[in-house]
Amino acid sequence: MVRSINADKPLNRFVVEQLAGDELVSRPWNELTTEKAEWLAATGFLRTAADGTSTGAADEALAANQVVTDTLKPTNSSARDGH
């Protein structure tokens, strides 16, 4: 974040990198440029949500939906709270 602020990165680009940085980089993820490594790292906070998709849940679609919901909670609450 600090690097983005110091680089005067536009807010819309910052948000894209935070929420979908891993989608901006083609696989395989090796021999990455510094910029592409930063895009992948930007999504790191999303991993703070519990991920029940690897537990062999009976309803995998429901489990995947819950992961998305849990991931969006901190994003939504920060935006709503003005942070």
Secondary structure, DSSP 4 states (H G I P E B T S, - for coil): -HHHHHTT--HHHHHHHHHHGGGSSPSS--S--HHHHHHHHHGGGGGGS--GGGS--S-HHHHHHHHHHHHHHHHHHHHHTT-
